[in-house]
Amino acid sequence: MDEETFNLSIRKFLKVVGVNSQREIEQAVARALADGTLAGNEHLPVSVTLELAAVKLQARFDGEIRLG
């Protein structure tokens, strides 16, 4: 296994996940604020599940997004 190639491909994947996840969250929160579902001062629980089926990896990461 080429460690450099491996690490670079992980970083590339995580960058795509990070950028796209942020955009999706921002758009969903903007819609919820616009339609009155959110007031703008909430703390929102959030989770992500990472799955890599080839090596039977499934990991959940929990956190919180604060609006105010």
PDB file of N, CA, C, O and CB in Angstrom:
ATOM      1  N   MET A   1       0.841  -1.173   0.000  1.00  0.00           N
ATOM      2  CA  MET A   1       0.000   0.000   0.000  1.00  0.00           C
ATOM      3  C   MET A   1       0.887   1.238   0.000  1.00  0.00           C
ATOM      4  O   MET A   1       1.903   1.288   0.694  1.00  0.00           O
ATOM      5  CB  MET A   1      -0.958  -0.003   1.214  1.00  0.00           C
ATOM      6  N   ASP A   2       0.499   2.217  -0.773  1.00  0.00           N
ATOM      7  CA  ASP A   2       1.220   3.483  -0.831  1.00  0.00           C
ATOM      8  C   ASP A   2       0.578   4.430   0.186  1.00  0.00           C
ATOM      9  O   ASP A   2      -0.524   4.931  -0.041  1.00  0.00           O
ATOM     10  CB  ASP A   2       1.193   4.095  -2.286  1.00  0.00           C
ATOM     11  N   GLU A   3       1.258   4.674   1.296  1.00  0.00           N
ATOM     12  CA  GLU A   3       0.723   5.499   2.392  1.00  0.00           C
ATOM     13  C   GLU A   3       0.368   6.906   1.935  1.00  0.00           C
ATOM     14  O   GLU A   3      -0.657   7.453   2.343  1.00  0.00           O
ATOM     15  CB  GLU A   3       1.730   5.576   3.529  1.00  0.00           C
ATOM     16  N   GLU A   4       1.210   7.494   1.093  1.00  0.00           N
ATOM     17  CA  GLU A   4       0.957   8.870   0.629  1.00  0.00           C
ATOM     18  C   GLU A   4      -0.322   8.930  -0.203  1.00  0.00           C
ATOM     19  O   GLU A   4      -1.151   9.819  -0.004  1.00  0.00           O
ATOM     20  CB  GLU A   4       2.157   9.395  -0.203  1.00  0.00           C
ATOM     21  N   THR A   5      -0.484   8.000  -1.123  1.00  0.00           N
ATOM     22  CA  THR A   5      -1.697   7.952  -1.946  1.00  0.00           C
ATOM     23  C   THR A   5      -2.924   7.727  -1.068  1.00  0.00           C
ATOM     24  O   THR A   5      -3.959   8.367  -1.256  1.00  0.00           O
ATOM     25  CB  THR A   5      -1.591   6.837  -3.012  1.00  0.00           C
ATOM     26  N   PHE A   6      -2.797   6.823  -0.120  1.00  0.00           N
ATOM     27  CA  PHE A   6      -3.880   6.514   0.809  1.00  0.00           C
ATOM     28  C   PHE A   6      -4.299   7.764   1.590  1.00  0.00           C
ATOM     29  O   PHE A   6      -5.482   8.103   1.631  1.00  0.00           O
ATOM     30  CB  PHE A   6      -3.451   5.396   1.778  1.00  0.00           C
ATOM     31  N   ASN A   7      -3.334   8.444   2.204  1.00  0.00           N
ATOM     32  CA  ASN A   7      -3.625   9.633   2.996  1.00  0.00           C
ATOM     33  C   ASN A   7      -4.188  10.764   2.150  1.00  0.00           C
ATOM     34  O   ASN A   7      -5.107  11.459   2.584  1.00  0.00           O
ATOM     35  CB  ASN A   7      -2.379  10.099   3.705  1.00  0.00           C
ATOM     36  N   LEU A   8      -3.658  10.958   0.965  1.00  0.00           N
ATOM     37  CA  LEU A   8      -4.173  12.010   0.084  1.00  0.00           C
ATOM     38  C   LEU A   8      -5.612  11.727  -0.344  1.00  0.00           C
ATOM     39  O   LEU A   8      -6.425  12.647  -0.430  1.00  0.00           O
ATOM     40  CB  LEU A   8      -3.279  12.150  -1.153  1.00  0.00           C
ATOM     41  N   SER A   9      -5.928  10.470  -0.610  1.00  0.00           N
ATOM     42  CA  SER A   9      -7.293  10.147  -1.022  1.00  0.00           C
ATOM     43  C   SER A   9      -8.273  10.301   0.142  1.00  0.00           C
ATOM     44  O   SER A   9      -9.420  10.694  -0.070  1.00  0.00           O
ATOM     45  CB  SER A   9      -7.357   8.718  -1.579  1.00  0.00           C
ATOM     46  N   ILE A  10      -7.842  10.000   1.356  1.00  0.00           N
ATOM     47  CA  ILE A  10      -8.689  10.231   2.529  1.00  0.00           C
ATOM     48  C   ILE A  10      -8.953  11.721   2.689  1.00  0.00           C
ATOM     49  O   ILE A  10     -10.096  12.132   2.887  1.00  0.00           O
ATOM     50  CB  ILE A  10      -8.031   9.659   3.808  1.00  0.00           C
ATOM     51  N   ARG A  11      -7.914  12.521   2.605  1.00  0.00           N
ATOM     52  CA  ARG A  11      -8.073  13.974   2.745  1.00  0.00           C
ATOM     53  C   ARG A  11      -8.990  14.543   1.674  1.00  0.00           C
ATOM     54  O   ARG A  11      -9.823  15.403   1.959  1.00  0.00           O
ATOM     55  CB  ARG A  11      -6.715  14.665   2.679  1.00  0.00           C
ATOM     56  N   LYS A  12      -8.840  14.067   0.447  1.00  0.00           N
ATOM     57  CA  LYS A  12      -9.691  14.538  -0.649  1.00  0.00           C
ATOM     58  C   LYS A  12     -11.155  14.194  -0.371  1.00  0.00           C
ATOM     59  O   LYS A  12     -12.042  15.027  -0.560  1.00  0.00           O
ATOM     60  CB  LYS A  12      -9.240  13.917  -1.995  1.00  0.00           C
ATOM     61  N   PHE A  13     -11.400  12.973   0.076  1.00  0.00           N
ATOM     62  CA  PHE A  13     -12.762  12.556   0.403  1.00  0.00           C
ATOM     63  C   PHE A  13     -13.339  13.413   1.526  1.00  0.00           C
ATOM     64  O   PHE A  13     -14.471  13.887   1.431  1.00  0.00           O
ATOM     65  CB  PHE A  13     -12.788  11.073   0.801  1.00  0.00           C
ATOM     66  N   LEU A  14     -12.556  13.613   2.594  1.00  0.00           N
ATOM     67  CA  LEU A  14     -13.037  14.397   3.731  1.00  0.00           C
ATOM     68  C   LEU A  14     -13.288  15.853   3.360  1.00  0.00           C
ATOM     69  O   LEU A  14     -14.196  16.480   3.905  1.00  0.00           O
ATOM     70  CB  LEU A  14     -12.040  14.326   4.871  1.00  0.00           C
ATOM     71  N   LYS A  15     -12.503  16.392   2.448  1.00  0.00           N
ATOM     72  CA  LYS A  15     -12.737  17.762   1.986  1.00  0.00           C
ATOM     73  C   LYS A  15     -14.070  17.854   1.255  1.00  0.00           C
ATOM     74  O   LYS A  15     -14.841  18.785   1.484  1.00  0.00           O
ATOM     75  CB  LYS A  15     -11.591  18.231   1.067  1.00  0.00           C
ATOM     76  N   VAL A  16     -14.343  16.899   0.385  1.00  0.00           N
ATOM     77  CA  VAL A  16     -15.624  16.868  -0.334  1.00  0.00           C
ATOM     78  C   VAL A  16     -16.781  16.753   0.652  1.00  0.00           C
ATOM     79  O   VAL A  16     -17.780  17.463   0.536  1.00  0.00           O
ATOM     80  CB  VAL A  16     -15.660  15.692  -1.340  1.00  0.00           C
ATOM     81  N   VAL A  17     -16.638  15.858   1.618  1.00  0.00           N
ATOM     82  CA  VAL A  17     -17.684  15.678   2.632  1.00  0.00           C
ATOM     83  C   VAL A  17     -17.880  16.968   3.417  1.00  0.00           C
ATOM     84  O   VAL A  17     -19.016  17.393   3.627  1.00  0.00           O
ATOM     85  CB  VAL A  17     -17.327  14.515   3.592  1.00  0.00           C
ATOM     86  N   GLY A  18     -16.808  17.589   3.847  1.00  0.00           N
ATOM     87  CA  GLY A  18     -16.900  18.813   4.645  1.00  0.00           C
ATOM     88  C   GLY A  18     -17.559  19.951   3.907  1.00  0.00           C
ATOM     89  O   GLY A  18     -18.466  20.593   4.437  1.00  0.00           O
ATOM     90  N   VAL A  19     -17.117  20.212   2.688  1.00  0.00           N
ATOM     91  CA  VAL A  19     -17.664  21.315   1.891  1.00  0.00           C
ATOM     92  C   VAL A  19     -19.132  21.074   1.574  1.00  0.00           C
ATOM     93  O   VAL A  19     -19.961  21.966   1.750  1.00  0.00           O
ATOM     94  CB  VAL A  19     -16.865  21.493   0.590  1.00  0.00           C
ATOM     95  N   ASN A  20     -19.454  19.884   1.111  1.00  0.00           N
ATOM     96  CA  ASN A  20     -20.843  19.589   0.737  1.00  0.00           C
ATOM     97  C   ASN A  20     -21.763  19.532   1.953  1.00  0.00           C
ATOM     98  O   ASN A  20     -22.907  19.980   1.880  1.00  0.00           O
ATOM     99  CB  ASN A  20     -20.914  18.267  -0.022  1.00  0.00           C
ATOM    100  N   SER A  21     -21.284  18.994   3.055  1.00  0.00           N
ATOM    101  CA  SER A  21     -22.086  18.938   4.274  1.00  0.00           C
ATOM    102  C   SER A  21     -22.389  20.340   4.783  1.00  0.00           C
ATOM    103  O   SER A  21     -23.516  20.628   5.186  1.00  0.00           O
ATOM    104  CB  SER A  21     -21.364  18.126   5.355  1.00  0.00           C
ATOM    105  N   GLN A  22     -21.393  21.204   4.764  1.00  0.00           N
ATOM    106  CA  GLN A  22     -21.614  22.575   5.225  1.00  0.00           C
ATOM    107  C   GLN A  22     -22.669  23.266   4.370  1.00  0.00           C
ATOM    108  O   GLN A  22     -23.556  23.933   4.901  1.00  0.00           O
ATOM    109  CB  GLN A  22     -20.301  23.374   5.197  1.00  0.00           C
ATOM    110  N   ARG A  23     -22.581  23.113   3.066  1.00  0.00           N
ATOM    111  CA  ARG A  23     -23.546  23.731   2.165  1.00  0.00           C
ATOM    112  C   ARG A  23     -24.957  23.202   2.431  1.00  0.00           C
ATOM    113  O   ARG A  23     -25.908  23.981   2.495  1.00  0.00           O
ATOM    114  CB  ARG A  23     -23.150  23.477   0.704  1.00  0.00           C
ATOM    115  N   GLU A  24     -25.094  21.901   2.585  1.00  0.00           N
ATOM    116  CA  GLU A  24     -26.404  21.303   2.852  1.00  0.00           C
ATOM    117  C   GLU A  24     -26.997  21.797   4.170  1.00  0.00           C
ATOM    118  O   GLU A  24     -28.188  22.099   4.252  1.00  0.00           O
ATOM    119  CB  GLU A  24     -26.291  19.782   2.875  1.00  0.00           C
ATOM    120  N   ILE A  25     -26.153  21.875   5.195  1.00  0.00           N
ATOM    121  CA  ILE A  25     -26.621  22.353   6.496  1.00  0.00           C
ATOM    122  C   ILE A  25     -27.046  23.813   6.397  1.00  0.00           C
ATOM    123  O   ILE A  25     -28.113  24.181   6.888  1.00  0.00           O
ATOM    124  CB  ILE A  25     -25.522  22.184   7.568  1.00  0.00           C
ATOM    125  N   GLU A  26     -26.233  24.639   5.774  1.00  0.00           N
ATOM    126  CA  GLU A  26     -26.559  26.056   5.627  1.00  0.00           C
ATOM    127  C   GLU A  26     -27.876  26.251   4.891  1.00  0.00           C
ATOM    128  O   GLU A  26     -28.701  27.067   5.302  1.00  0.00           O
ATOM    129  CB  GLU A  26     -25.441  26.782   4.890  1.00  0.00           C
ATOM    130  N   GLN A  27     -28.080  25.511   3.809  1.00  0.00           N
ATOM    131  CA  GLN A  27     -29.319  25.644   3.036  1.00  0.00           C
ATOM    132  C   GLN A  27     -30.530  25.173   3.835  1.00  0.00           C
ATOM    133  O   GLN A  27     -31.579  25.817   3.797  1.00  0.00           O
ATOM    134  CB  GLN A  27     -29.217  24.852   1.730  1.00  0.00           C
ATOM    135  N   ALA A  28     -30.404  24.071   4.550  1.00  0.00           N
ATOM    136  CA  ALA A  28     -31.516  23.550   5.343  1.00  0.00           C
ATOM    137  C   ALA A  28     -31.875  24.506   6.475  1.00  0.00           C
ATOM    138  O   ALA A  28     -33.055  24.727   6.745  1.00  0.00           O
ATOM    139  CB  ALA A  28     -31.167  22.171   5.910  1.00  0.00           C
ATOM    140  N   VAL A  29     -30.871  25.073   7.139  1.00  0.00           N
ATOM    141  CA  VAL A  29     -31.135  26.027   8.218  1.00  0.00           C
ATOM    142  C   VAL A  29     -31.760  27.295   7.652  1.00  0.00           C
ATOM    143  O   VAL A  29     -32.686  27.836   8.255  1.00  0.00           O
ATOM    144  CB  VAL A  29     -29.835  26.364   8.984  1.00  0.00           C
ATOM    145  N   ALA A  30     -31.282  27.780   6.517  1.00  0.00           N
ATOM    146  CA  ALA A  30     -31.863  28.979   5.899  1.00  0.00           C
ATOM    147  C   ALA A  30     -33.337  28.759   5.564  1.00  0.00           C
ATOM    148  O   ALA A  30     -34.163  29.643   5.793  1.00  0.00           O
ATOM    149  CB  ALA A  30     -31.083  29.361   4.625  1.00  0.00           C
ATOM    150  N   ARG A  31     -33.672  27.586   5.023  1.00  0.00           N
ATOM    151  CA  ARG A  31     -35.080  27.277   4.725  1.00  0.00           C
ATOM    152  C   ARG A  31     -35.910  27.239   5.994  1.00  0.00           C
ATOM    153  O   ARG A  31     -37.018  27.774   6.031  1.00  0.00           O
ATOM    154  CB  ARG A  31     -35.196  25.937   3.989  1.00  0.00           C
ATOM    155  N   ALA A  32     -35.380  26.606   7.039  1.00  0.00           N
ATOM    156  CA  ALA A  32     -36.111  26.493   8.299  1.00  0.00           C
ATOM    157  C   ALA A  32     -36.300  27.858   8.957  1.00  0.00           C
ATOM    158  O   ALA A  32     -37.340  28.108   9.566  1.00  0.00           O
ATOM    159  CB  ALA A  32     -35.378  25.548   9.253  1.00  0.00           C
ATOM    160  N   LEU A  33     -35.323  28.731   8.845  1.00  0.00           N
ATOM    161  CA  LEU A  33     -35.471  30.087   9.368  1.00  0.00           C
ATOM    162  C   LEU A  33     -36.516  30.853   8.570  1.00  0.00           C
ATOM    163  O   LEU A  33     -37.339  31.570   9.140  1.00  0.00           O
ATOM    164  CB  LEU A  33     -34.126  30.829   9.337  1.00  0.00           C
ATOM    165  N   ALA A  34     -36.481  30.701   7.251  1.00  0.00           N
ATOM    166  CA  ALA A  34     -37.424  31.414   6.387  1.00  0.00           C
ATOM    167  C   ALA A  34     -38.867  30.974   6.612  1.00  0.00           C
ATOM    168  O   ALA A  34     -39.781  31.797   6.554  1.00  0.00           O
ATOM    169  CB  ALA A  34     -37.052  31.206   4.935  1.00  0.00           C
ATOM    170  N   ASP A  35     -39.079  29.688   6.868  1.00  0.00           N
ATOM    171  CA  ASP A  35     -40.461  29.219   7.048  1.00  0.00           C
ATOM    172  C   ASP A  35     -40.905  29.221   8.508  1.00  0.00           C
ATOM    173  O   ASP A  35     -42.019  28.803   8.822  1.00  0.00           O
ATOM    174  CB  ASP A  35     -40.606  27.822   6.483  1.00  0.00           C
ATOM    175  N   GLY A  36     -40.035  29.690   9.397  1.00  0.00           N
ATOM    176  CA  GLY A  36     -40.411  29.833  10.796  1.00  0.00           C
ATOM    177  C   GLY A  36     -40.238  28.582  11.637  1.00  0.00           C
ATOM    178  O   GLY A  36     -40.603  28.577  12.813  1.00  0.00           O
ATOM    179  N   THR A  37     -39.691  27.525  11.063  1.00  0.00           N
ATOM    180  CA  THR A  37     -39.445  26.297  11.822  1.00  0.00           C
ATOM    181  C   THR A  37     -38.399  26.523  12.909  1.00  0.00           C
ATOM    182  O   THR A  37     -38.483  25.947  13.993  1.00  0.00           O
ATOM    183  CB  THR A  37     -38.992  25.169  10.885  1.00  0.00           C
ATOM    184  N   LEU A  38     -37.422  27.361  12.610  1.00  0.00           N
ATOM    185  CA  LEU A  38     -36.378  27.712  13.578  1.00  0.00           C
ATOM    186  C   LEU A  38     -36.454  29.210  13.883  1.00  0.00           C
ATOM    187  O   LEU A  38     -36.792  30.017  13.017  1.00  0.00           O
ATOM    188  CB  LEU A  38     -34.962  27.330  13.035  1.00  0.00           C
ATOM    189  N   ALA A  39     -36.134  29.563  15.127  1.00  0.00           N
ATOM    190  CA  ALA A  39     -36.137  30.961  15.537  1.00  0.00           C
ATOM    191  C   ALA A  39     -34.770  31.616  15.331  1.00  0.00           C
ATOM    192  O   ALA A  39     -34.679  32.835  15.182  1.00  0.00           O
ATOM    193  CB  ALA A  39     -36.553  31.073  16.995  1.00  0.00           C
ATOM    194  N   GLY A  40     -33.723  30.816  15.324  1.00  0.00           N
ATOM    195  CA  GLY A  40     -32.387  31.352  15.114  1.00  0.00           C
ATOM    196  C   GLY A  40     -31.496  31.317  16.342  1.00  0.00           C
ATOM    197  O   GLY A  40     -30.356  31.779  16.299  1.00  0.00           O
ATOM    198  N   ASN A  41     -32.012  30.768  17.444  1.00  0.00           N
ATOM    199  CA  ASN A  41     -31.204  30.695  18.657  1.00  0.00           C
ATOM    200  C   ASN A  41     -31.050  29.261  19.167  1.00  0.00           C
ATOM    201  O   ASN A  41     -30.616  29.040  20.298  1.00  0.00           O
ATOM    202  CB  ASN A  41     -31.821  31.560  19.739  1.00  0.00           C
ATOM    203  N   GLU A  42     -31.402  28.308  18.337  1.00  0.00           N
ATOM    204  CA  GLU A  42     -31.393  26.900  18.735  1.00  0.00           C
ATOM    205  C   GLU A  42     -29.981  26.305  18.776  1.00  0.00           C
ATOM    206  O   GLU A  42     -29.032  26.820  18.184  1.00  0.00           O
ATOM    207  CB  GLU A  42     -32.255  26.095  17.783  1.00  0.00           C
ATOM    208  N   HIS A  43     -29.903  25.202  19.503  1.00  0.00           N
ATOM    209  CA  HIS A  43     -28.736  24.318  19.479  1.00  0.00           C
ATOM    210  C   HIS A  43     -29.261  23.026  18.869  1.00  0.00           C
ATOM    211  O   HIS A  43     -30.128  22.373  19.449  1.00  0.00           O
ATOM    212  CB  HIS A  43     -28.085  24.091  20.945  1.00  0.00           C
ATOM    213  N   LEU A  44     -28.745  22.657  17.713  1.00  0.00           N
ATOM    214  CA  LEU A  44     -29.283  21.526  16.961  1.00  0.00           C
ATOM    215  C   LEU A  44     -28.369  20.312  17.057  1.00  0.00           C
ATOM    216  O   LEU A  44     -27.205  20.387  16.666  1.00  0.00           O
ATOM    217  CB  LEU A  44     -29.488  21.910  15.499  1.00  0.00           C
ATOM    218  N   PRO A  45     -28.879  19.190  17.574  1.00  0.00           N
ATOM    219  CA  PRO A  45     -28.066  17.980  17.576  1.00  0.00           C
ATOM    220  C   PRO A  45     -27.833  17.517  16.137  1.00  0.00           C
ATOM    221  O   PRO A  45     -28.717  17.622  15.287  1.00  0.00           O
ATOM    222  CB  PRO A  45     -28.746  16.861  18.410  1.00  0.00           C
ATOM    223  N   VAL A  46     -26.651  17.014  15.885  1.00  0.00           N
ATOM    224  CA  VAL A  46     -26.303  16.565  14.540  1.00  0.00           C
ATOM    225  C   VAL A  46     -25.486  15.282  14.647  1.00  0.00           C
ATOM    226  O   VAL A  46     -24.741  15.081  15.605  1.00  0.00           O
ATOM    227  CB  VAL A  46     -25.514  17.665  13.764  1.00  0.00           C
ATOM    228  N   SER A  47     -25.642  14.421  13.645  1.00  0.00           N
ATOM    229  CA  SER A  47     -24.836  13.200  13.607  1.00  0.00           C
ATOM    230  C   SER A  47     -24.473  12.874  12.167  1.00  0.00           C
ATOM    231  O   SER A  47     -25.167  13.251  11.223  1.00  0.00           O
ATOM    232  CB  SER A  47     -25.591  12.015  14.259  1.00  0.00           C
ATOM    233  N   VAL A  48     -23.384  12.174  12.034  1.00  0.00           N
ATOM    234  CA  VAL A  48     -22.905  11.696  10.736  1.00  0.00           C
ATOM    235  C   VAL A  48     -22.504  10.247  10.915  1.00  0.00           C
ATOM    236  O   VAL A  48     -21.869   9.882  11.904  1.00  0.00           O
ATOM    237  CB  VAL A  48     -21.704  12.561  10.194  1.00  0.00           C
ATOM    238  N   THR A  49     -22.878   9.428   9.954  1.00  0.00           N
ATOM    239  CA  THR A  49     -22.445   8.037   9.964  1.00  0.00           C
ATOM    240  C   THR A  49     -21.520   7.811   8.781  1.00  0.00           C
ATOM    241  O   THR A  49     -21.872   8.080   7.632  1.00  0.00           O
ATOM    242  CB  THR A  49     -23.660   7.064   9.916  1.00  0.00           C
ATOM    243  N   LEU A  50     -20.344   7.317   9.080  1.00  0.00           N
ATOM    244  CA  LEU A  50     -19.336   7.007   8.069  1.00  0.00           C
ATOM    245  C   LEU A  50     -19.367   5.513   7.822  1.00  0.00           C
ATOM    246  O   LEU A  50     -19.279   4.717   8.757  1.00  0.00           O
ATOM    247  CB  LEU A  50     -17.911   7.475   8.512  1.00  0.00           C
ATOM    248  N   GLU A  51     -19.493   5.137   6.562  1.00  0.00           N
ATOM    249  CA  GLU A  51     -19.520   3.713   6.228  1.00  0.00           C
ATOM    250  C   GLU A  51     -18.503   3.422   5.140  1.00  0.00           C
ATOM    251  O   GLU A  51     -18.460   4.091   4.107  1.00  0.00           O
ATOM    252  CB  GLU A  51     -20.932   3.277   5.778  1.00  0.00           C
ATOM    253  N   LEU A  52     -17.697   2.423   5.390  1.00  0.00           N
ATOM    254  CA  LEU A  52     -16.738   1.920   4.412  1.00  0.00           C
ATOM    255  C   LEU A  52     -16.959   0.410   4.359  1.00  0.00           C
ATOM    256  O   LEU A  52     -16.314  -0.357   5.073  1.00  0.00           O
ATOM    257  CB  LEU A  52     -15.228   2.295   4.794  1.00  0.00           C
ATOM    258  N   ALA A  53     -17.878   0.011   3.503  1.00  0.00           N
ATOM    259  CA  ALA A  53     -18.373  -1.368   3.474  1.00  0.00           C
ATOM    260  C   ALA A  53     -17.271  -2.398   3.238  1.00  0.00           C
ATOM    261  O   ALA A  53     -17.324  -3.492   3.800  1.00  0.00           O
ATOM    262  CB  ALA A  53     -19.424  -1.509   2.402  1.00  0.00           C
ATOM    263  N   ALA A  54     -16.283  -2.071   2.425  1.00  0.00           N
ATOM    264  CA  ALA A  54     -15.247  -3.047   2.071  1.00  0.00           C
ATOM    265  C   ALA A  54     -14.469  -3.548   3.279  1.00  0.00           C
ATOM    266  O   ALA A  54     -13.938  -4.658   3.261  1.00  0.00           O
ATOM    267  CB  ALA A  54     -14.288  -2.441   1.078  1.00  0.00           C
ATOM    268  N   VAL A  55     -14.401  -2.728   4.334  1.00  0.00           N
ATOM    269  CA  VAL A  55     -13.683  -3.155   5.536  1.00  0.00           C
ATOM    270  C   VAL A  55     -14.613  -3.206   6.753  1.00  0.00           C
ATOM    271  O   VAL A  55     -14.166  -3.226   7.900  1.00  0.00           O
ATOM    272  CB  VAL A  55     -12.506  -2.210   5.812  1.00  0.00           C
ATOM    273  N   LYS A  56     -15.903  -3.227   6.469  1.00  0.00           N
ATOM    274  CA  LYS A  56     -16.933  -3.351   7.501  1.00  0.00           C
ATOM    275  C   LYS A  56     -16.805  -2.278   8.585  1.00  0.00           C
ATOM    276  O   LYS A  56     -16.931  -2.554   9.778  1.00  0.00           O
ATOM    277  CB  LYS A  56     -16.862  -4.729   8.136  1.00  0.00           C
ATOM    278  N   LEU A  57     -16.549  -1.036   8.130  1.00  0.00           N
ATOM    279  CA  LEU A  57     -16.469   0.094   9.047  1.00  0.00           C
ATOM    280  C   LEU A  57     -17.788   0.841   9.034  1.00  0.00           C
ATOM    281  O   LEU A  57     -18.314   1.184   7.976  1.00  0.00           O
ATOM    282  CB  LEU A  57     -15.303   1.036   8.671  1.00  0.00           C
ATOM    283  N   GLN A  58     -18.307   1.085  10.208  1.00  0.00           N
ATOM    284  CA  GLN A  58     -19.462   1.964  10.369  1.00  0.00           C
ATOM    285  C   GLN A  58     -19.237   2.710  11.672  1.00  0.00           C
ATOM    286  O   GLN A  58     -19.220   2.111  12.747  1.00  0.00           O
ATOM    287  CB  GLN A  58     -20.838   1.162  10.373  1.00  0.00           C
ATOM    288  N   ALA A  59     -19.062   4.035  11.570  1.00  0.00           N
ATOM    289  CA  ALA A  59     -18.771   4.851  12.746  1.00  0.00           C
ATOM    290  C   ALA A  59     -19.702   6.047  12.760  1.00  0.00           C
ATOM    291  O   ALA A  59     -19.913   6.693  11.733  1.00  0.00           O
ATOM    292  CB  ALA A  59     -17.289   5.308  12.760  1.00  0.00           C
ATOM    293  N   ARG A  60     -20.258   6.340  13.923  1.00  0.00           N
ATOM    294  CA  ARG A  60     -21.166   7.467  14.077  1.00  0.00           C
ATOM    295  C   ARG A  60     -20.462   8.559  14.874  1.00  0.00           C
ATOM    296  O   ARG A  60     -19.778   8.291  15.862  1.00  0.00           O
ATOM    297  CB  ARG A  60     -22.487   7.031  14.773  1.00  0.00           C
ATOM    298  N   PHE A  61     -20.646   9.792  14.422  1.00  0.00           N
ATOM    299  CA  PHE A  61     -20.081  10.958  15.080  1.00  0.00           C
ATOM    300  C   PHE A  61     -21.224  11.895  15.421  1.00  0.00           C
ATOM    301  O   PHE A  61     -22.023  12.240  14.550  1.00  0.00           O
ATOM    302  CB  PHE A  61     -19.013  11.664  14.183  1.00  0.00           C
ATOM    303  N   ASP A  62     -21.314  12.312  16.676  1.00  0.00           N
ATOM    304  CA  ASP A  62     -22.386  13.171  17.151  1.00  0.00           C
ATOM    305  C   ASP A  62     -21.822  14.538  17.546  1.00  0.00           C
ATOM    306  O   ASP A  62     -20.670  14.652  17.963  1.00  0.00           O
ATOM    307  CB  ASP A  62     -23.119  12.516  18.344  1.00  0.00           C
ATOM    308  N   GLY A  63     -22.646  15.555  17.407  1.00  0.00           N
ATOM    309  CA  GLY A  63     -22.236  16.881  17.786  1.00  0.00           C
ATOM    310  C   GLY A  63     -23.431  17.805  17.907  1.00  0.00           C
ATOM    311  O   GLY A  63     -24.573  17.363  18.028  1.00  0.00           O
ATOM    312  N   GLU A  64     -23.146  19.084  17.873  1.00  0.00           N
ATOM    313  CA  GLU A  64     -24.182  20.094  18.024  1.00  0.00           C
ATOM    314  C   GLU A  64     -23.834  21.292  17.149  1.00  0.00           C
ATOM    315  O   GLU A  64     -22.676  21.702  17.064  1.00  0.00           O
ATOM    316  CB  GLU A  64     -24.339  20.518  19.510  1.00  0.00           C
ATOM    317  N   ILE A  65     -24.854  21.844  16.503  1.00  0.00           N
ATOM    318  CA  ILE A  65     -24.697  23.070  15.733  1.00  0.00           C
ATOM    319  C   ILE A  65     -25.496  24.153  16.449  1.00  0.00           C
ATOM    320  O   ILE A  65     -26.700  24.014  16.663  1.00  0.00           O
ATOM    321  CB  ILE A  65     -25.172  22.889  14.238  1.00  0.00           C
ATOM    322  N   ARG A  66     -24.818  25.219  16.811  1.00  0.00           N
ATOM    323  CA  ARG A  66     -25.464  26.311  17.549  1.00  0.00           C
ATOM    324  C   ARG A  66     -25.775  27.457  16.604  1.00  0.00           C
ATOM    325  O   ARG A  66     -24.919  27.893  15.835  1.00  0.00           O
ATOM    326  CB  ARG A  66     -24.569  26.801  18.714  1.00  0.00           C
ATOM    327  N   LEU A  67     -26.991  27.934  16.669  1.00  0.00           N
ATOM    328  CA  LEU A  67     -27.402  29.054  15.823  1.00  0.00           C
ATOM    329  C   LEU A  67     -27.275  30.394  16.538  1.00  0.00           C
ATOM    330  O   LEU A  67     -27.184  31.441  15.897  1.00  0.00           O
ATOM    331  CB  LEU A  67     -28.830  28.856  15.360  1.00  0.00           C
ATOM    332  N   GLY A  68     -27.269  30.357  17.825  1.00  0.00           N
ATOM    333  CA  GLY A  68     -27.208  31.626  18.543  1.00  0.00           C
ATOM    334  C   GLY A  68     -26.545  31.462  19.879  1.00  0.00           C
ATOM    335  O   GLY A  68     -26.406  32.433  20.623  1.00  0.00           O
TER     336      GLY A  68
END
